[in-house]
C-alpha cells in the first residue's frame, strides 16, 4: 500500500491543473562489488573520507565518458575542492554546457559536513545512471553538477561525536568550517574561502538553472523521511515560486511519495514538541542557499532528512528525491529553462520598481497531516521542566501550518548605487556575486539619497563571527554629493540587481550594514565634555523655544534618557555646530538618475 501524501501537498496538487507527475522510478540495477560505494560496502555504517570519496569519483570518471572530475578552488586548509560534471556530450566547461541548451542542475552536499547523505546519494545516483546505464535517457537530457563536500575541511574533522543527535554514520564531519563559519549562513556575506570559490567559480561561471541543497535536520521526532522547502515569498521573482509550487511540490513531491516515501514541507513547531501548537514554515533569507539562489534568478530546493533515521534510510530518501527531480526536469526541460528566463525578466522589472527586503508570516493556516509519534511528558530532574519522550506508537496529527508569507519591508529601487572607492573590500564582494559595476572616469556631482541611521540594535553575543546590526529607523537625506574618479557606479539594469539591493540597502536583513561592514561609521568620533557643553546647551535652550520644547518632551517620554547625563549632553552636542555632519551617515548612495556615459570608465 502506498503511503498517503501529506494533506497540504495533496491539496496543492488538486488545486493546480497540470499533467500527471513523473512516474515512479523503475527497479534499480544491482551494482557489482567493484561499483559499490563505500557506504554500500559498509551497509551504511560509514561514509568515505575525502581521499576515498575522491578515488570513487575518479573511478566513475574512468567508467564512462560522461563524467568529469574537476576542482573549483582550494580550501583554507589546502584541500582541492572537487566538482563532478555529468554530461552526455562531454560538455565539461561552462561555455560548452550552456551551448547544449540543456538545463544545468547544481547539487550541493556537505555544506554542513556532518550532514553528508547527499554526497553518498549523489555518488550512487551518478553511478546508476551514468555508468550502469539505468534510466540514462533521463540523465542525458540534463547536465548535472555535483559538489560532494563543500566544507572539505569540516568533512575531514571526522568523529563519532560531532552530532549528538544523529544516527550515523560512524564517523561524520563537522558542521562548521575550520575557521568556525557556518557556510549556510554565508551566501550573502561570503566570508569563507569555500563560499567565495563556490559563488565565483561554480555559481557564476556555470549559471545553473536549479540549485539543490542537502541537509540533515534536528528537531521533533516524526515518521517523515524527508522534508523539503523551495524558494518562495515576495522577496523573489514570482516565476520561481510558481515553479516551486506547480512543478516541484505538485509534481516532483508526489512522484517521490509514490516511490514509498513520506515527504512533508520543512517546518518548525510554534511550541517545541507540542504538535497541537501548529507549525510555521517561513521563507528563508538570502544568507541561506535556496534563498540566495532565487535572488540570482534560479529556483532553489532544500532537502532535509531527519537525524534519528538510520543513515541508509536517509541516503535512500535523498537519492530517490534527486532521481525524481532529474526525471521531472528531463521530461520537460523547457519549463525550468523558461522559469529562469522569466525570473531574470522579473528581476529587470523589479530593479525599476519596488523591492521586498523582508517578509513575515500571516495567521492564515492550511492543515497538514503530520505523521508523528505519540509523545509522553514527564518532569525532568535535570531541566526542572516537562521533557518530551517519543513513543513508537504512530499517530497522524492534523495540525495548522502557517506558510503564507507577505512583504514586511519594501524599498523603492534607485537608478543605481554609488560607493566611494575607499570601500575597496566591498568591491571585492561585488565581484564574488557577479554584480557588475563601473568606475567613474571623471568627477560627477548630483542630488542623491544617503541613509542616516537613527536607531538600531545589535546582538549581545557573537553570531557567525559578528555582532549583527538591525537598523530600525533611518532617514534618507537628499543631498548634493560629489564623486571622484575611481568611485564605483553600480547600476541595477543587470541580472544581479536583487543581490545588489539586498547587499546595499541599510535595512536589508542580510546586507552589509547587518554584517557590520560599516560599523566604524556608527561609532562617535568626537564628543563634548559636560562642563563645556552644559553652558552652551543653556544658551541653545534660551535661543530656541522649539528646541526647548523638544528637550522637555524627551525628558517626559523617556526615563532612560532623563536619567542619563551623558545622553542629555549628547542631545545638545548633536544639535550644535560642532556636531559631526557625517555621523551615522552610510557611504552607500542611492542615485536618482544614471550618470552620463561620459563620466564612466569602460567596464572592467
JOVEN-V437273 format. One record per run of one state. SS is the DSSP state (~ for helix, > for strand, _ for the rest). FROM is the first residue (numbers start at 0). TO is the last residue. If there is no record, write none. Layout:
# JOVEN-V437273
((SS & FROM & TO) (SS & FROM & TO))
This chain:
# JOVEN-V437273
((_ & 0 & 5) (~ & 6 & 14) (_ & 15 & 36) (~ & 37 & 40) (_ & 41 & 48) (~ & 49 & 62) (_ & 63 & 65) (> & 66 & 73) (_ & 74 & 78) (> & 79 & 85) (_ & 86 & 92) (~ & 93 & 98) (_ & 99 & 101) (> & 102 & 107) (_ & 108 & 115) (~ & 116 & 130) (_ & 131 & 134) (~ & 135 & 138) (_ & 139 & 140) (> & 141 & 146) (_ & 147 & 150) (~ & 151 & 154) (_ & 155 & 157) (> & 158 & 158) (_ & 159 & 170) (> & 171 & 171) (_ & 172 & 181) (~ & 182 & 184) (_ & 185 & 191) (~ & 192 & 205) (_ & 206 & 208) (> & 209 & 216) (_ & 217 & 224) (> & 225 & 229) (_ & 230 & 236) (~ & 237 & 257) (_ & 258 & 261) (> & 262 & 264) (_ & 265 & 266) (> & 267 & 268) (_ & 269 & 273) (~ & 274 & 276) (_ & 277 & 277) (> & 278 & 279) (_ & 280 & 287) (~ & 288 & 294) (_ & 295 & 297) (> & 298 & 305) (_ & 306 & 309) (~ & 310 & 330) (_ & 331 & 331) (~ & 332 & 349) (_ & 350 & 352) (> & 353 & 360) (_ & 361 & 364) (> & 365 & 378) (_ & 379 & 384) (> & 385 & 401) (_ & 402 & 403) (> & 404 & 411) (_ & 412 & 414) (> & 415 & 418) (_ & 419 & 422) (~ & 423 & 432) (_ & 433 & 436) (> & 437 & 439) (_ & 440 & 442) (> & 443 & 457) (_ & 458 & 461) (> & 462 & 462) (_ & 463 & 464) (> & 465 & 465) (_ & 466 & 467) (> & 468 & 482) (_ & 483 & 486) (> & 487 & 490) (_ & 491 & 495) (~ & 496 & 503) (_ & 504 & 517) (~ & 518 & 521) (_ & 522 & 528) (~ & 529 & 542) (_ & 543 & 543) (~ & 544 & 556) (_ & 557 & 557) (~ & 558 & 561) (_ & 562 & 563) (~ & 564 & 572) (_ & 573 & 583) (> & 584 & 590) (_ & 591 & 595) (~ & 596 & 598) (> & 599 & 599) (_ & 600 & 603))
